[in-house]
Amino acid sequence: MPNRHLPRTAYAALAASAALALLTACGSSSGTTVTPAAGGGASSGSAGSAQAASTAIPSQDVVSSIQADPALKAELPAAVRSSGTLTLGTVKAVGSSNLPHGGQGSDGKQVGLDVDLRDAVAKVLGVSWNVEFGTFPTVIPGVQNGKYDVGQANFGATKAREQVVDFTTYLNDGQSFLGAAGLKIDSATSITDLCGYNVATSPGTTFQQLLTDGASKCAAAGKSPYKVQYFADTAPIFLGLANGKVDIYFGPTLGLKYDAAHIPGTKYLGQVGTTPVGFVTAKGSPIAKALSDAVNKLIATGDYAKIFAKWGVPGTGVTRSVVNPPTTF
C-alpha cells in the first residue's frame, strides 16, 4: 500500500513548491514568474542567490551564432523561400511548469528546449517562425488543414498519428514516474510498480493509454490495482504529491527529470518506455525533409548538443533525425 506518512519537512517543501507552481501556471499576462529557491521559498537577496542558481531558468544564448545553410534553404518550397517564414502551430507555455520543453522568461517571452531547437532549425534554414498558439488537441488538425506549416508541442510519434501527418524527429522523450521524496519505493520501471498507488497523469495522452491498457496487470500479478486521477495542468498534481492525495506522477521523461532536479521533495523513479518526438508537417510535405536535414546539420556542428546541455537533459537527443520513425504503439 502507498506510504502516506511522509516526513513533515517533505510535505512543507512540496507544498511550497506546488504553491509556486500554481502561481507560475496561472500567472498574469505580464509573464511574471516566481522562481523557487532550493528550499522551496521564493529567492531574495544574496542569501537566496546560491539556492536560486539551481532553479533559475537557463538564459545563455546558444542560437544566435548559428549560420544559415543556403543548400538546405533550397529544399523548402518556393513560397516559403520567397516569404522567408514558416507558420508554426504550438501551445503557449505559461510560467515554468512545462520546462524544460517550454515556459516563460521573466520578460514573458517563450523559452525552453523546444524553443531553442526550433529557433536553431530556423537559423539553419534561413527563415523565421510565424508562431501561432493553439491547444494540444488542435495543432495536428491545424497542420492537416493547412493553417500551420509545422506543428510542435512535444508530440510523440505514434502509428495513428503517422497515418495522417509526417514526423521529423528532434529528441527522444518517454514515459516516466515521479514520486514524493518520502515515498516507500525508490524505483519504478514498469506499470506493475504502480500497483496499490494513487497515480496522476494528463488526459488524452499516451500516459492515459498505457495506464488503461495496463489496468489488468496488477490483478494478474496478485497485487492491488492502481487508482488514476487525471489533471489537465501539473500544478494540482504537485499539490497532490504534497498533501498525499497523489503518490506518483506519470508523465514525460524530460519534464519529470527536470522537476526532480528543481522541485524540492520529489524524486525521479524511473522510465517505462521511450518515444521519438518530432516536428509535425502535412503528409508528403517537402518541409519534413528540410527540417530533418537542418536538425542533422545542428548535430554535426555541435550546436544541438549545446542546446541540450543548456537545459540539463543530456542523453535525450537523437543521434540522427529521421522522417516518420518506427513506432511502438
Backbone bond lengths (Angstrom), bond angles and torsions (degrees), N, CA, C in turn:
res aa  C-N    CA-C-N  psi(-1)  N-CA   C-N-CA  omega(-1)  CA-C   N-CA-C  phi
1 M - - - 1.464 - - 1.522 109.58 -
2 P 1.353 117.65 156.25 1.450 120.95 -179.34 1.513 112.25 -62.41
3 N 1.316 115.97 145.50 1.453 121.39 175.10 1.516 108.91 -87.14
4 R 1.310 117.70 106.44 1.460 121.26 -177.56 1.522 112.18 -96.65
5 H 1.312 116.63 4.76 1.462 118.70 -176.47 1.528 109.45 -104.91
6 L 1.318 115.70 68.12 1.449 120.23 177.92 1.519 109.72 -72.46
7 P 1.345 117.34 152.52 1.447 119.48 175.45 1.526 110.74 -58.39
8 R 1.324 116.30 145.67 1.461 120.96 -178.65 1.526 111.31 -58.20
9 T 1.350 116.66 -35.54 1.466 119.67 179.64 1.516 111.18 -66.57
10 A 1.335 116.81 -35.09 1.466 119.85 178.58 1.516 110.45 -66.97
11 Y 1.342 116.43 -41.31 1.457 119.44 176.80 1.522 111.03 -60.16
12 A 1.333 115.96 -44.07 1.461 119.86 -177.55 1.521 111.40 -62.61
13 A 1.333 115.14 -44.65 1.459 118.97 -179.02 1.518 111.35 -65.22
14 L 1.336 116.37 -44.57 1.459 119.83 179.79 1.516 111.55 -65.07
15 A 1.332 116.84 -41.24 1.460 120.13 -178.95 1.521 111.05 -63.19
16 A 1.334 116.01 -43.09 1.466 119.42 179.04 1.514 110.75 -62.98
17 S 1.320 116.74 -44.73 1.463 120.71 -179.84 1.516 111.34 -64.95
18 A 1.334 116.56 -41.38 1.456 119.83 -179.17 1.520 111.24 -66.24
19 A 1.331 116.57 -38.42 1.456 119.56 177.13 1.519 110.87 -61.83
20 L 1.325 115.86 -41.42 1.457 119.51 177.68 1.520 110.86 -66.25
21 A 1.327 116.03 -36.75 1.465 119.56 177.71 1.521 110.65 -62.30
22 L 1.332 116.65 -38.28 1.447 120.20 177.51 1.517 111.35 -63.01
23 L 1.333 115.78 -41.37 1.459 119.70 178.59 1.509 111.64 -61.83
24 T 1.330 116.27 -44.54 1.457 118.96 -177.71 1.509 111.52 -73.57
25 A 1.329 117.62 -32.39 1.461 119.69 -178.82 1.511 111.99 -76.10
26 C 1.324 118.07 -25.09 1.464 121.76 -177.46 1.516 110.44 -119.99
27 G 1.323 116.67 31.25 1.453 121.04 -174.68 1.509 112.59 -72.01
28 S 1.316 115.10 174.23 1.447 120.99 -179.60 1.509 110.72 -75.55
29 S 1.323 115.74 170.82 1.458 120.19 -178.22 1.504 112.39 -69.36
30 S 1.311 117.80 -10.33 1.456 120.36 178.67 1.515 111.94 -69.93
31 G 1.348 116.16 -18.15 1.465 119.99 177.60 1.510 113.48 82.11
32 T 1.339 118.93 12.58 1.448 120.89 178.66 1.513 110.03 -63.59
33 T 1.316 116.40 130.51 1.452 121.09 -177.26 1.513 109.91 -122.44
34 V 1.319 116.98 129.93 1.452 121.53 174.04 1.514 107.85 -87.07
35 T 1.309 117.94 124.29 1.451 121.61 -179.72 1.515 109.98 -99.19
36 P 1.338 118.79 116.02 1.452 120.49 -179.04 1.509 111.78 -72.35
37 A 1.320 115.59 141.41 1.457 120.05 173.32 1.511 108.90 -81.70
38 A 1.328 116.35 171.69 1.463 120.01 -175.19 1.517 111.91 -61.82
39 G 1.341 117.63 -26.34 1.453 119.96 -179.86 1.507 113.63 -84.42
40 G 1.344 117.47 -1.62 1.453 120.24 176.58 1.506 113.25 103.60
41 G 1.343 118.88 -10.75 1.448 120.06 179.96 1.502 111.10 -101.24
42 A 1.337 116.69 168.41 1.454 120.18 176.62 1.515 108.95 -71.25
43 S 1.310 117.30 136.71 1.453 120.48 -177.44 1.512 110.37 -79.16
44 S 1.323 116.50 145.55 1.456 121.08 178.04 1.509 109.19 -155.07
45 G 1.332 114.58 137.79 1.454 119.62 175.60 1.510 113.31 66.47
46 S 1.346 115.96 -173.07 1.456 120.84 -176.27 1.516 112.11 -69.14
47 A 1.342 117.32 -27.06 1.458 119.86 -178.57 1.511 111.58 -63.23
48 G 1.337 117.23 -32.69 1.445 119.62 -178.28 1.507 113.91 -96.68
49 S 1.338 118.30 -0.67 1.460 120.12 -172.40 1.516 112.38 -65.17
50 A 1.341 118.00 -39.11 1.458 119.98 -178.64 1.519 110.98 -67.09
51 Q 1.350 116.09 -41.42 1.445 119.55 178.65 1.518 111.16 -68.87
52 A 1.349 116.85 -39.06 1.457 120.28 -177.46 1.511 111.49 -65.19
53 A 1.333 116.43 -26.52 1.460 119.50 -177.32 1.519 111.65 -59.21
54 S 1.340 117.60 -32.67 1.459 120.29 -177.69 1.518 112.45 -81.31
55 T 1.339 118.12 -15.64 1.454 120.75 -176.21 1.523 112.86 -114.49
56 A 1.328 117.68 -8.89 1.454 120.30 -179.72 1.523 110.22 -64.79
57 I 1.333 115.65 146.23 1.457 120.33 178.07 1.521 108.84 -70.57
58 P 1.339 118.40 126.99 1.467 120.50 -179.87 1.533 111.20 -56.87
59 S 1.312 116.27 139.93 1.467 119.59 -175.28 1.524 114.10 -128.12
60 Q 1.346 118.19 0.50 1.461 118.30 -177.13 1.519 111.60 -65.23
61 D 1.314 115.12 145.58 1.464 122.50 -178.44 1.524 109.70 -84.55
62 V 1.324 117.08 114.61 1.462 121.41 179.90 1.530 111.01 -120.15
63 V 1.340 116.15 15.28 1.461 119.48 -173.70 1.527 114.00 -122.26
64 S 1.334 117.47 -40.38 1.467 120.05 -167.54 1.526 114.31 -60.81
65 S 1.326 118.76 -25.49 1.470 120.59 -177.64 1.529 113.08 -84.33
66 I 1.328 117.52 -4.83 1.463 120.86 -178.27 1.522 109.99 -70.21
67 Q 1.326 116.10 135.30 1.460 121.87 -175.84 1.533 111.14 -98.61
68 A 1.340 115.43 147.86 1.458 121.22 177.03 1.523 110.68 -72.32
69 D 1.308 115.34 148.86 1.466 121.92 176.46 1.525 107.99 -114.10
70 P 1.345 118.10 104.28 1.478 120.44 -176.63 1.523 113.41 -56.87
71 A 1.325 117.75 -33.89 1.468 120.33 -179.37 1.519 110.93 -65.97
72 L 1.326 117.39 -36.61 1.466 120.30 178.90 1.525 110.96 -75.72
73 K 1.332 116.93 -34.92 1.470 118.90 176.14 1.521 110.18 -62.27
74 A 1.326 117.13 -33.49 1.466 121.33 -179.61 1.523 112.38 -65.20
75 E 1.348 117.72 -16.83 1.461 120.72 178.32 1.531 112.28 -76.64
76 L 1.322 116.23 -16.83 1.457 120.12 -178.39 1.521 110.66 -75.59
77 P 1.329 118.09 154.50 1.463 120.90 176.32 1.532 111.18 -57.95
78 A 1.322 116.16 151.14 1.468 121.00 -176.99 1.524 111.71 -56.86
79 A 1.319 117.55 -39.43 1.461 120.83 -178.80 1.524 111.53 -62.76
80 V 1.330 116.34 -36.91 1.470 120.64 178.79 1.520 109.96 -71.33
81 R 1.337 117.04 -42.26 1.462 120.19 178.46 1.522 110.35 -61.83
82 S 1.321 116.66 -38.11 1.457 120.95 -178.99 1.525 111.99 -68.55
83 S 1.331 117.06 -44.70 1.473 120.80 -178.54 1.523 112.20 -78.17
84 G 1.329 115.90 -28.29 1.466 120.49 -178.24 1.505 113.74 75.01
85 T 1.324 116.90 13.97 1.475 120.08 -178.52 1.516 111.60 -135.81
86 L 1.312 114.84 152.73 1.465 123.75 170.31 1.523 107.27 -123.80
87 T 1.319 117.07 132.76 1.463 120.34 177.98 1.525 109.09 -84.80
88 L 1.314 115.22 123.25 1.458 121.92 -177.66 1.510 110.48 -109.57
89 G 1.330 116.79 126.60 1.452 121.63 172.21 1.511 109.49 -97.55
90 T 1.316 116.77 127.41 1.453 120.57 -179.11 1.518 109.46 -149.96
91 V 1.310 116.80 -177.38 1.462 122.68 179.44 1.513 108.64 -110.73
92 K 1.303 117.60 131.13 1.461 121.60 -177.70 1.523 110.50 -73.74
93 A 1.328 115.40 121.24 1.464 120.45 177.89 1.523 109.26 -83.48
94 V 1.313 116.17 138.37 1.461 122.19 180.00 1.516 109.20 -116.66
95 G 1.332 116.89 133.85 1.453 120.41 179.69 1.513 111.32 64.07
96 S 1.322 116.60 -141.88 1.460 121.09 -177.18 1.525 112.65 -122.26
97 S 1.332 117.09 10.97 1.462 119.76 -172.13 1.521 113.84 -71.53
98 N 1.341 118.69 -17.19 1.463 120.36 -178.59 1.523 113.49 -108.46
99 L 1.316 117.18 12.91 1.461 119.76 175.58 1.529 109.66 -70.60
100 P 1.342 118.67 149.55 1.456 125.92 12.82 1.520 114.90 -85.78
101 H 1.349 117.85 -7.19 1.464 118.15 -176.41 1.520 112.06 -63.61
102 G 1.329 117.42 -49.22 1.452 120.13 -177.62 1.509 111.90 -159.00
103 G 1.310 115.72 150.19 1.456 122.40 178.44 1.513 109.62 -169.45
104 Q 1.311 115.58 -168.44 1.454 121.96 178.90 1.512 110.21 -118.70
105 G 1.333 116.04 135.44 1.452 120.32 172.09 1.516 110.07 -78.20
106 S 1.310 116.84 177.34 1.466 120.67 -179.00 1.528 112.19 -63.70
107 D 1.346 116.73 -19.57 1.459 120.90 178.14 1.524 112.45 -92.87
108 G 1.324 116.72 3.73 1.459 120.60 178.66 1.509 114.37 87.75
109 K 1.329 118.16 -5.81 1.464 120.45 -179.12 1.525 110.75 -75.46
110 Q 1.338 115.54 151.71 1.448 121.26 177.63 1.530 110.55 -71.66
111 V 1.324 116.05 130.16 1.461 121.75 179.57 1.525 108.43 -134.49
112 G 1.316 116.11 165.52 1.447 119.92 175.70 1.513 112.54 140.10
113 L 1.313 114.91 173.58 1.460 121.45 178.77 1.518 111.20 -58.99
114 D 1.330 117.15 -46.64 1.460 120.31 -178.82 1.517 111.54 -63.68
115 V 1.334 116.44 -38.27 1.469 120.76 179.91 1.516 110.30 -64.74
116 D 1.340 117.00 -46.47 1.465 119.92 179.16 1.525 111.40 -62.80
117 L 1.343 117.06 -40.32 1.461 120.38 -179.69 1.524 111.60 -63.74
118 R 1.336 116.76 -46.39 1.470 118.23 -178.58 1.525 111.50 -69.39
119 D 1.340 117.40 -35.13 1.460 119.62 177.74 1.527 111.10 -67.58
120 A 1.326 116.55 -36.65 1.463 120.76 177.74 1.532 110.69 -66.18
121 V 1.331 116.43 -41.61 1.460 120.80 177.51 1.526 110.56 -62.21
122 A 1.333 116.61 -42.60 1.465 120.32 178.47 1.526 111.35 -62.16
123 K 1.332 116.47 -38.27 1.468 119.68 178.26 1.518 110.46 -62.59
124 V 1.330 117.77 -44.18 1.461 121.17 -179.96 1.528 110.64 -62.39
125 L 1.327 116.81 -39.87 1.462 120.95 -177.80 1.527 112.91 -82.17
126 G 1.319 117.48 -6.87 1.459 120.80 178.73 1.520 113.73 69.22
127 V 1.336 116.59 32.98 1.462 121.45 178.76 1.529 108.77 -130.27
128 S 1.316 115.40 176.07 1.465 120.24 175.06 1.525 108.66 -125.06
129 W 1.309 115.78 159.92 1.459 121.19 179.53 1.525 110.78 -92.81
130 N 1.305 116.48 134.57 1.453 122.75 165.62 1.519 105.43 -99.49
131 V 1.331 116.39 96.89 1.468 121.15 -171.30 1.527 110.69 -85.40
132 E 1.328 115.23 125.81 1.459 121.73 175.26 1.525 108.07 -123.61
133 F 1.319 116.15 137.04 1.461 120.64 -175.45 1.528 111.64 -99.02
134 G 1.320 114.44 132.34 1.457 121.60 173.51 1.509 108.51 -128.01
135 T 1.324 116.75 -150.60 1.456 121.84 175.43 1.522 107.94 -120.77
136 F 1.325 116.48 164.07 1.464 120.02 -177.91 1.534 111.82 -54.03
137 P 1.343 119.05 -43.63 1.468 118.58 -178.73 1.530 114.26 -73.56
138 T 1.346 118.79 -15.45 1.467 120.05 -174.16 1.527 114.09 -102.05
139 V 1.332 118.38 -12.07 1.462 119.50 -175.20 1.533 111.69 -68.92
140 I 1.326 117.98 -49.34 1.466 119.32 -178.95 1.529 111.72 -62.38
141 P 1.346 120.00 -45.09 1.469 118.75 173.49 1.531 112.77 -58.87
142 G 1.341 116.55 -33.70 1.457 119.95 177.75 1.515 112.47 -65.54
143 V 1.333 116.68 -34.43 1.468 120.79 174.64 1.529 109.61 -69.03
144 Q 1.312 115.95 -41.71 1.471 119.87 -179.37 1.526 112.59 -61.63
145 N 1.332 116.96 -39.57 1.470 119.01 -176.08 1.527 113.65 -91.91
146 G 1.351 116.61 5.34 1.457 119.96 174.77 1.517 115.55 88.66
147 K 1.315 117.74 2.36 1.469 119.45 178.13 1.518 110.51 -65.40
148 Y 1.332 116.79 -38.37 1.455 122.55 179.17 1.534 109.40 -118.66
149 D 1.331 115.95 143.19 1.468 120.27 171.68 1.526 110.71 -75.40
150 V 1.325 114.69 -36.69 1.465 121.78 -175.35 1.524 108.96 -139.00
151 G 1.323 116.99 144.59 1.453 121.92 173.49 1.512 110.02 -117.85
152 Q 1.338 116.11 143.58 1.470 120.78 177.60 1.518 109.10 -149.79
153 A 1.334 116.57 118.43 1.465 120.87 176.79 1.525 109.36 -161.57
154 N 1.340 116.39 46.63 1.463 121.97 -176.16 1.530 110.71 54.44
155 F 1.324 116.01 43.42 1.459 120.88 -179.88 1.524 110.35 -77.11
156 G 1.323 115.98 121.11 1.447 120.80 174.19 1.516 110.35 -81.58
157 A 1.312 116.28 139.67 1.458 120.66 179.08 1.525 109.66 -74.99
158 T 1.311 116.84 125.87 1.466 122.42 175.80 1.527 108.57 -129.73
159 K 1.312 115.95 163.02 1.463 120.44 179.89 1.518 111.17 -59.73
160 A 1.326 116.66 -42.20 1.466 120.32 -178.77 1.521 111.18 -65.65
161 R 1.318 117.12 -42.43 1.465 120.09 -179.39 1.519 111.58 -68.03
162 E 1.328 116.51 -38.46 1.466 119.20 -178.67 1.529 112.30 -70.12
163 Q 1.313 117.82 -11.21 1.457 120.35 174.84 1.523 111.84 -76.05
164 V 1.341 116.88 -21.60 1.471 119.64 -174.45 1.527 113.40 -117.52
165 V 1.335 118.23 -20.52 1.465 121.99 177.67 1.524 108.84 -141.66
166 D 1.326 115.20 166.92 1.465 120.29 175.16 1.520 110.01 -101.19
167 F 1.334 115.80 148.08 1.462 122.57 178.78 1.528 110.07 -115.38
168 T 1.327 116.17 134.28 1.460 122.51 171.85 1.518 107.47 -113.58
169 T 1.306 118.67 110.88 1.462 121.27 -171.98 1.522 112.43 -71.33
170 Y 1.345 115.49 144.09 1.464 120.19 175.21 1.529 112.96 -140.24
171 L 1.331 118.83 -7.46 1.464 121.10 172.51 1.519 108.91 -164.25
172 N 1.310 115.10 169.51 1.466 121.81 173.78 1.523 108.64 -113.42
173 D 1.300 116.19 121.19 1.456 120.44 173.62 1.529 106.33 -112.38
174 G 1.273 117.85 -164.76 1.453 118.73 -179.46 1.506 111.04 -176.25
175 Q 1.314 115.38 -163.97 1.459 122.10 -178.15 1.528 107.95 -119.20
176 S 1.318 115.87 120.07 1.463 120.53 -174.79 1.516 111.87 -135.02
177 F 1.334 114.62 173.79 1.458 122.00 -176.96 1.530 110.85 -122.74
178 L 1.328 115.41 136.98 1.462 123.00 176.33 1.518 108.18 -125.34
179 G 1.326 116.83 132.80 1.457 120.53 178.82 1.511 111.44 -125.65
180 A 1.324 116.05 169.31 1.456 120.64 172.20 1.524 108.62 -70.52
181 A 1.332 115.85 150.99 1.465 120.66 -175.00 1.521 112.65 -57.77
182 G 1.331 117.35 -30.40 1.459 120.67 -177.89 1.509 114.80 -89.96
183 L 1.323 117.78 6.14 1.450 120.72 179.37 1.527 110.60 -61.97
184 K 1.331 117.10 143.69 1.455 121.60 -173.98 1.530 112.38 -60.73
185 I 1.335 117.30 -39.20 1.468 119.91 -178.46 1.532 110.73 -91.76
186 D 1.322 115.87 150.22 1.468 121.63 178.18 1.520 112.29 -111.39
187 S 1.337 116.37 -6.28 1.450 119.93 -177.41 1.525 110.09 -142.78
188 A 1.331 115.84 138.14 1.455 121.91 174.53 1.521 107.29 -146.41
189 T 1.330 116.13 116.68 1.463 120.06 -176.28 1.524 112.41 -131.43
190 S 1.334 116.22 9.47 1.459 119.84 176.62 1.522 109.05 -149.56
191 I 1.327 115.78 160.98 1.463 120.53 -179.36 1.526 111.23 -59.46
192 T 1.338 117.89 -35.33 1.468 119.92 -178.14 1.529 112.59 -69.87
193 D 1.335 117.93 -14.99 1.466 120.29 174.62 1.525 110.94 -70.18
194 L 1.331 117.09 -13.80 1.456 121.50 -179.92 1.525 112.53 -88.55
195 C 1.322 117.17 -10.18 1.462 121.02 -174.50 1.531 111.30 -55.52
196 G 1.341 115.89 131.08 1.454 121.71 179.48 1.513 114.58 88.06
197 Y 1.338 117.10 -2.92 1.459 120.43 -177.33 1.527 111.66 -109.07
198 N 1.335 114.92 160.16 1.460 122.13 171.96 1.525 108.09 -91.27
199 V 1.322 116.29 119.38 1.456 122.40 -172.87 1.521 109.30 -114.22
200 A 1.331 116.15 137.96 1.459 121.41 177.37 1.522 109.69 -116.75
201 T 1.332 115.28 141.76 1.462 120.29 176.23 1.519 108.97 -156.46
202 S 1.332 116.63 -175.87 1.462 121.68 -179.18 1.526 110.21 -99.70
203 P 1.326 117.26 144.56 1.462 120.39 -179.84 1.528 111.50 -76.92
204 G 1.331 115.88 155.20 1.450 121.08 175.64 1.511 114.37 69.56
205 T 1.329 117.10 27.65 1.462 122.04 -175.80 1.522 110.64 -123.75
206 T 1.328 115.30 172.42 1.464 119.70 173.93 1.520 110.71 -63.72
207 F 1.335 117.51 -27.01 1.470 120.94 178.58 1.532 110.31 -64.78
208 Q 1.321 116.37 -44.19 1.455 120.07 176.51 1.529 110.57 -61.87
209 Q 1.324 115.63 -41.91 1.466 119.91 -179.88 1.525 111.28 -60.78
210 L 1.334 116.96 -44.42 1.460 121.05 -178.76 1.528 111.38 -66.67
211 L 1.331 116.77 -39.42 1.460 120.19 179.00 1.527 111.20 -67.89
212 T 1.320 116.78 -38.62 1.463 120.81 178.27 1.526 110.50 -66.51
213 D 1.327 115.74 -45.48 1.469 120.10 -179.33 1.530 112.08 -65.66
214 G 1.341 116.43 -29.64 1.465 119.66 -176.13 1.507 114.99 -95.52
215 A 1.336 117.62 6.08 1.472 120.90 -173.28 1.521 113.33 -59.88
216 S 1.316 117.50 -30.21 1.467 120.03 -176.91 1.531 113.11 -85.20
217 K 1.322 117.01 -8.44 1.462 119.72 -173.84 1.529 113.30 -70.59
218 C 1.332 117.24 -29.18 1.471 119.60 -179.83 1.522 110.74 -66.06
219 A 1.323 116.23 -46.57 1.469 119.92 178.81 1.523 110.69 -62.00
220 A 1.331 115.97 -39.30 1.465 119.73 179.71 1.521 111.21 -64.72
221 A 1.341 116.47 -27.69 1.462 121.12 179.44 1.525 111.98 -92.91
222 G 1.329 116.50 3.38 1.453 120.89 179.48 1.517 113.48 74.38
223 K 1.338 116.54 28.87 1.461 120.97 -177.71 1.523 110.41 -117.88
224 S 1.333 115.63 163.64 1.464 121.17 175.96 1.526 109.47 -69.37
225 P 1.326 118.48 147.57 1.463 120.31 -179.89 1.528 111.53 -70.50
226 Y 1.327 115.61 156.54 1.464 119.24 170.91 1.524 108.48 -88.22
227 K 1.318 115.47 154.01 1.457 121.64 177.03 1.527 107.98 -111.70
228 V 1.329 116.27 135.79 1.466 121.04 -173.98 1.518 110.98 -112.96
229 Q 1.339 115.44 133.08 1.457 122.71 172.66 1.525 107.66 -116.71
230 Y 1.343 116.34 139.23 1.459 120.50 -177.67 1.523 110.80 -111.87
231 F 1.335 115.83 132.35 1.459 122.24 178.96 1.527 109.19 -133.94
232 A 1.329 116.47 134.34 1.464 120.59 178.77 1.518 111.48 -77.92
233 D 1.336 117.79 -16.69 1.457 122.71 -178.52 1.519 108.84 -126.53
234 T 1.336 116.71 152.19 1.463 119.72 -177.28 1.525 113.40 -80.86
235 A 1.338 118.11 -22.04 1.459 119.75 -175.57 1.529 112.81 -56.50
236 P 1.342 119.99 -48.42 1.472 118.68 178.86 1.526 113.00 -65.92
237 I 1.330 117.24 -23.67 1.463 119.02 176.64 1.520 109.92 -66.10
238 F 1.335 116.41 -44.19 1.461 119.33 179.80 1.529 111.42 -69.59
239 L 1.331 117.07 -32.67 1.463 119.04 173.14 1.527 109.81 -64.57
240 G 1.333 116.17 -38.41 1.457 120.19 177.72 1.515 112.45 -64.44
241 L 1.333 116.95 -39.87 1.463 120.34 175.51 1.526 110.21 -62.40
242 A 1.334 116.57 -35.35 1.459 120.49 -178.17 1.521 112.87 -72.11
243 N 1.345 116.47 -37.79 1.467 117.68 -175.38 1.527 113.62 -101.06
244 G 1.336 117.49 6.46 1.454 120.98 174.37 1.510 115.18 86.67
245 K 1.339 118.22 2.18 1.457 120.25 178.95 1.520 111.82 -80.76
246 V 1.325 116.26 -18.33 1.465 122.26 175.23 1.521 107.67 -123.34
247 D 1.319 117.13 131.20 1.459 121.19 177.67 1.523 111.99 -95.14
248 I 1.339 115.80 -41.20 1.458 120.97 -174.34 1.520 109.62 -140.01
249 Y 1.314 115.74 135.56 1.467 122.88 175.38 1.524 107.84 -100.62
250 F 1.321 117.51 122.99 1.460 123.79 178.50 1.528 107.40 -102.59
251 G 1.333 116.88 112.02 1.454 119.78 -174.16 1.511 112.50 -155.57
252 P 1.338 117.11 -167.89 1.467 121.47 -176.20 1.522 112.24 -70.77
253 T 1.312 115.62 138.75 1.465 121.84 -174.98 1.516 112.76 -55.57
254 L 1.328 117.64 -51.25 1.464 119.48 -176.71 1.518 111.44 -59.66
255 G 1.341 115.60 -44.56 1.452 119.38 -178.86 1.519 112.45 -64.27
256 L 1.337 117.27 -41.51 1.462 119.98 -177.27 1.527 111.97 -72.45
257 K 1.329 117.10 -34.55 1.466 119.14 174.70 1.528 110.19 -64.90
258 Y 1.314 115.70 -39.53 1.468 120.63 177.84 1.530 110.10 -65.68
259 D 1.337 116.86 -43.66 1.465 120.84 178.69 1.524 111.47 -60.98
260 A 1.343 116.66 -43.80 1.467 120.08 -178.71 1.525 111.77 -61.38
261 A 1.335 116.04 -31.99 1.465 120.39 -179.32 1.521 112.57 -82.82
262 H 1.337 117.84 -18.40 1.462 120.13 -172.41 1.524 114.81 -119.90
263 I 1.333 118.19 -16.75 1.462 120.18 -179.35 1.525 108.91 -108.97
264 P 1.327 117.11 114.42 1.464 120.47 -178.47 1.535 111.31 -59.60
265 G 1.331 115.60 147.87 1.449 120.12 174.56 1.516 114.78 81.29
266 T 1.339 117.70 12.46 1.454 120.39 176.90 1.524 109.61 -121.79
267 K 1.319 116.47 159.70 1.458 119.99 177.25 1.529 110.05 -143.14
268 Y 1.316 114.92 140.84 1.451 121.58 177.61 1.521 108.35 -79.50
269 L 1.337 116.47 128.23 1.460 120.92 -174.02 1.523 113.81 -99.18
270 G 1.325 117.67 -28.75 1.454 118.98 -179.62 1.515 112.22 144.35
271 Q 1.315 114.67 176.87 1.461 122.44 -174.01 1.523 110.80 -120.40
272 V 1.332 115.67 142.04 1.459 120.15 -179.65 1.526 112.03 -103.85
273 G 1.339 117.28 -19.36 1.457 119.80 -179.53 1.515 111.31 -171.29
274 T 1.336 116.84 167.02 1.455 122.29 177.91 1.524 109.75 -122.04
275 T 1.327 114.74 152.86 1.457 121.24 179.95 1.522 109.57 -141.15
276 P 1.327 118.80 129.48 1.457 119.98 174.60 1.527 110.07 -70.10
277 V 1.317 116.07 137.79 1.464 122.42 -178.74 1.524 108.26 -116.00
278 G 1.318 116.34 143.15 1.452 116.88 -177.13 1.512 115.15 -154.64
279 F 1.345 113.60 170.30 1.460 120.82 168.86 1.530 107.75 -69.25
280 V 1.322 115.88 146.01 1.461 121.58 179.74 1.526 109.10 -108.59
281 T 1.319 117.18 131.29 1.465 122.27 176.49 1.519 109.41 -133.22
282 A 1.328 116.59 164.17 1.453 121.34 179.53 1.521 109.94 -61.48
283 K 1.310 115.75 149.16 1.456 121.01 -177.81 1.534 110.17 -58.42
284 G 1.335 115.99 122.55 1.451 121.39 178.49 1.510 115.51 82.42
285 S 1.333 118.72 4.47 1.464 120.81 -179.51 1.529 110.61 -70.14
286 P 1.344 118.22 136.82 1.465 120.72 176.88 1.526 112.69 -68.18
287 I 1.318 116.51 -12.99 1.462 119.98 179.09 1.523 110.91 -62.71
288 A 1.329 117.57 -31.49 1.465 121.25 -178.19 1.520 111.26 -58.37
289 K 1.328 117.31 -48.41 1.466 120.37 -179.09 1.524 110.95 -66.06
290 A 1.335 117.58 -38.76 1.460 120.46 178.73 1.527 110.95 -61.63
291 L 1.328 116.27 -41.30 1.460 120.34 177.94 1.524 110.48 -64.50
292 S 1.331 116.75 -43.70 1.460 121.09 -179.99 1.522 111.09 -62.11
293 D 1.333 116.58 -44.73 1.464 119.89 179.43 1.524 111.31 -64.38
294 A 1.337 116.91 -33.78 1.464 120.45 178.28 1.525 110.80 -68.14
295 V 1.340 116.81 -42.64 1.468 119.78 177.39 1.523 109.69 -61.20
296 N 1.327 117.34 -43.78 1.467 120.39 -179.67 1.522 111.98 -65.71
297 K 1.325 117.45 -31.37 1.461 120.55 175.05 1.532 109.82 -65.66
298 L 1.318 117.05 -41.39 1.465 121.57 178.30 1.530 111.14 -64.80
299 I 1.331 116.22 -37.21 1.468 119.83 176.88 1.523 109.66 -63.86
300 A 1.326 117.14 -43.82 1.459 121.76 -177.68 1.519 112.71 -66.06
301 T 1.336 117.45 -35.54 1.464 120.46 -177.85 1.525 113.18 -83.07
302 G 1.333 117.23 -12.98 1.465 120.59 -178.06 1.510 113.52 91.23
303 D 1.332 117.91 -6.68 1.465 120.33 179.90 1.529 111.43 -67.29
304 Y 1.303 116.35 -32.39 1.471 121.76 178.32 1.527 110.03 -61.07
305 A 1.328 116.87 -47.19 1.472 120.94 -179.47 1.524 110.90 -63.58
306 K 1.342 117.56 -34.96 1.467 120.90 179.75 1.523 110.93 -63.62
307 I 1.328 116.36 -37.76 1.463 120.11 -179.71 1.533 110.67 -65.66
308 F 1.328 116.44 -43.98 1.468 119.86 -179.97 1.533 111.36 -68.44
309 A 1.337 116.88 -34.46 1.465 120.30 177.30 1.523 110.36 -66.34
310 K 1.325 116.81 -38.42 1.470 120.64 179.12 1.519 111.16 -58.09
311 W 1.328 116.91 -41.60 1.457 120.84 -174.96 1.520 113.03 -92.93
312 G 1.337 117.15 5.66 1.457 120.74 172.40 1.507 114.78 68.66
313 V 1.345 117.15 30.29 1.465 120.10 179.64 1.534 110.53 -129.03
314 P 1.342 117.17 54.38 1.470 118.61 177.12 1.517 110.69 -65.51
315 G 1.333 115.75 155.34 1.452 119.71 178.68 1.513 114.11 83.76
316 T 1.325 117.46 3.90 1.464 120.28 179.76 1.523 111.52 -112.47
317 G 1.325 116.58 2.71 1.450 119.77 178.18 1.513 111.59 -83.34
318 V 1.318 115.67 175.42 1.456 121.51 175.90 1.523 108.69 -98.94
319 T 1.315 116.94 151.01 1.464 120.07 175.32 1.521 110.49 -81.57
320 R 1.331 116.05 -23.88 1.451 121.19 176.30 1.533 108.98 -156.76
321 S 1.335 115.90 133.08 1.455 120.52 176.96 1.522 110.06 -78.71
322 V 1.329 115.70 139.53 1.459 121.41 177.60 1.534 108.94 -133.81
323 V 1.324 114.83 161.86 1.454 120.64 174.51 1.520 108.41 -98.31
324 N 1.340 115.82 128.39 1.457 123.44 -179.68 1.528 112.76 56.35
325 P 1.337 117.10 73.09 1.462 121.44 -179.07 1.526 111.45 -69.94
326 P 1.325 117.87 161.36 1.462 120.34 172.32 1.526 109.86 -60.22
327 T 1.321 117.79 142.40 1.445 121.34 -178.57 1.524 110.59 -120.38
328 T 1.335 115.38 156.51 1.462 120.69 -178.51 1.524 112.77 -99.23
329 F 1.327 116.32 -17.13 1.480 118.96 177.86 1.514 109.73 -156.01
